[in-house]
Amino acid sequence: MFEIIFKHYGDAANLKKYLEVESCQSWLHETLFQQQKHYVVSINQLEENGQSVVKQLAMFILNSKRLDWASTILSEFYLYNDPHEQEQILQIMIEMFNGERPELVQLLKEWDEEQFLLENLEGITESDGPVSFDSFVKFRLKKLEERTMEYVDIAIDEYKMEQDYQMFIHMLREYLSSREKKMDIIHLYFSSYGFTFYDQFFEELTREKLLSLIDKRLLTNHPLYVDSYTIAPLLSLAPEKILVYCDQPESNLIRTIQNIFEERVQIFPSCSFPIRGISEAVNE
């Protein structure tokens, strides 16, 4: 019988759930350890389930305890005590763990966390006596805790950037709501050179024409945030509809246009642009 001792009931109960995934027989009970109430998970130590126990311990630490450590770091080191803020930052970390934020993970030094954990857990089930989880973390997993701090740092920076972006979008939506439309429809054709503007009759709006239509307050008040080639002209014209022709609708600029203008925007593939040959002409 292998036993692992926890300070907190929630940790013990959580590990027991992970063990149940692999049908590892286990029991949870209270005990006194170092004159304090602790919680013990006793695991039926069958030779054939040894690897399953180690695997589920690793998953418990990677998927559950790392987030607990991150939450503590946010509260104690960065004073993020608001539950809503914590939730958003932790969600960014979860996405990093799941491989959904590769651009953020690339900011970290490459390191195989799972392999590190499995190596340190190797042989744990063969311990002669109960294993204190907190002591094990302190002496064997310090490097993983430090790695978690690095994840937190990156997630906080990303959270702040996303908050700034949302404020930026909100500000421009408010500006747009107070702006009288100058055109009913704008057609935007996207190529490797950027956007080309056309009016509702498919007459091209030259760069000079667009610059003359821009509300100069946009560039004066928000020079670092407003793109003078695309966003500023669109906001100044405040069209009722914006028809975008592109083959990369997931690009940051197009996503920003959609976020600002919302239901006014419609996306079409480049090949559907009505002017014959425009795709070849723009890309030459």
N, C-alpha and C positions, 0 to 999 in steps of 0.2 A: 504494500500500500504506500503510495507516494502522497505526501501532504505539503500544501503550500499555504502560508499564513498571510492574511491581509489585515490592515488596520481598519478598512472600511467595508461595510457589508455590501455596498453597491459593487465594489470591485470583485468580491468573491462571487456574488450572484451573477455578474456579467461573465466571468470566466466559466462558470458552470454552464451557461448558455452556449458558449463557444464549444465546450467539450461535448455537449449534446449533439452538435452538428455531426460529429464523427462517431456518435453512439458510444462515447467513452463513459463508462459507469463512474459516477462521482456522488459525493455527499457533502453537504454544507452544514457546519455546526459552529457554535460559539465556543470560545475558550479564553482562559486568562493567560496572557503572554507578557512577561516583564511587568506584571501587576496591572495590566490594562486589558480591557475586553478586546479581543481580536476574533477574526472569523477564519475558519479553516475549511479548505476544500480538500477532501480526501479523494484520491483517484485510484481506482482499481488498477493495480500495476501488473497488467498482463503483458507478457513479452511482445505479443503481436500488436499491441496498441501503443507501444512506446513512441514511435514516430508520429502517430496521430496526436498524442498528448503534446509533444514538442511543437508540432505544426500549429495547433490551436492556441497554445500559449503565445507563439510568435504573432499570430493573427490578432489575438486579444491585445497585445502590446502595441502593434502597429496601427490597428484600426480604432482602438478605444483609449488606451492609456496615453498615447501621444497627444490626443486631443485634450485629455485632462491636463497634461503637462502644459500644453499651449494655453489653455484657459487660465491656469495659475500664473503663467508668465505674463499674460495680458493684464491680469488684475494686479499682480504684485510689482512687476517691473515697469509696465507701461501705463498703469492706472486706467485701463479700459474696463470699467466696472458695469457699464450699461449693457444689459443682456442683448439688446438688439444689435449694438455695435460688435460685441463679441461674436454673436451668431454669424454676422456677415464676414468677419475676418476669418473665423474658423471654417466657413464655407469655402473661402478661397483656398485655405490649406487642404481641405478635403479634395477639392478639384486638382490641386497639385499632386496629392498622393495618388489620385486615380488616373493621372496622366492627361488630364483635360487642360492643363495650363503648361504646356511644354516650354513656352517662352519664359515662364517664371522659373521653372525647375532648372533651366539652363544657366540661371544666375548662381546656382549652387555648384560647388565642387562635386564632381562625379564620385559617387560612393554607393556601394551595394549595401543598403541598410538591412534588407532581409537576410542576406548572407551573414552579415555581422551578428545579427540577432540569433540565427540558427547555430552559429559557431559557439556563441556564449551559452546557449541553452543546452548544448550537447552534453549529455550525461547527467542533466539535472534530475531526471526521474530516478536515477540510481543513488541519490543521496541517502545517507544512513538515517538522517532525522528530518524533521519538518524544515522547509525552506521559507525564510521570511522574504516575502516579495519585495518589501521596501528596502531591505538590506541588499538584496540581489540587484535591484535597480541602482542603488547608490554605488556599489562597488564594481558591478560588471557592465552596467549600461549607461555610464556617465557620458560616453561619447554620443550615444543616441539622444540623450537629453539635450546635449549641446547642439546637436544637429537640429533638434526641434526648435531651439531658439533661433537658428538661422532661417528656418521656414517662417517663423512668426515675424521676423524682421521684414522679410520680403512681402508677406501677406499684408502687413500694416501699410507698407509703402504703396502696394497695389490698391488697398482699400481707400487710402487718402486720394490717390489719383482718380479712382472711380467716383468718389464723392465730389471732387472738383469738376469732373466731367458732367455729372448729373446737375450740379449747380449751373454750369455753363449752358447745358441744354435748356434748363428751366428759364434762365435769363433770356435766351434767344426766343423761346416760345412766347414769353411775355412780350418781347419786342414785336414779334410777328403778329400777335393778336391785336396790337394797336396800330398796325401798319395798313394803310389802304392799298388794295391791289393795283398794280400798274399794268398787269397783263393777265389775261385769262389762263393761257396755257404756255408753258415753257417746255421745249423738247431738249433733253440733254443727251448728247452722244458721247460715250466714254471710249477713249482709245489710250494707247500707251503714252500719248502726249497730254492727256488730261481730258477735260470736258470741253465740248464745243456746244454753244448755246444756239437754239433756233426758236423763233417765235411761233405762234400758232399756225402761221402760213408756211412754215419751214424755210423762212428767210433767216440766214445766219446773222447772229448778233456779234459784231466784231468786238475785239478786246477794247478798242477805243470807245465804242458805243456803251459797253457794259460799265467801263470806268466812269463814264459821264453820268450814269444812272445810279451809282452807288451812293448810299447815304453816308456821307463822310463821318458822321458821328460814330458809326460802327467801328471804323478803323482808328478813330481818335480815342474812343473810350475803351476799346478792347483789342488793341493791336496785336497782342500775343495769341489771341484765341480765335479770331475770325479770319478765315481764309479769304483773301481779297480776290482770288480767281474764281471761286465757286460759291461759298457760303454767303459772302457779302452781297454779290449781285442777286442771288436768290432771295435773300431777306429784303433787299431794297425793292425788288420787283413784286414781292409777295404774291406770286401767281396763285390762282385758284387750283390749278393742277400742274404737277411736275411729272412728265413722262421721261423716265430714264431708260436709255438703251445701253446695255452693257452685258459682258459675259462673266463679270466678277462681282455679283451683288453682295458678296460677303466682305468686300473691302471696307476699311475703316471710314473712308470719306463717304461712301454711299450709305453705310450704316448711320453715320451722323446726320446725313440729309434726311433719312427716314425718321430718325429720332426727333428731329426738329420739326419737320413738316407733317409727320404722321400720315393721316389718311389722304393728304394731298398728293402723296407720291405713289406712282405705279412703276413697276420694274418690268422691262421687256428685254429679250435677248437682242444683241446687236444686229442680227440678221433681219429683224423685223422692222428696222428703221426704213421709212417709206421711200427715201431718196435713193434711187438705184445707184450703186457704185460708191456710196458714201463711205462704206467700210474700207474699201481699198484706197480711196482718195485720202482719207484722214490718216491712215497708217503708213502712207508712203513717206 
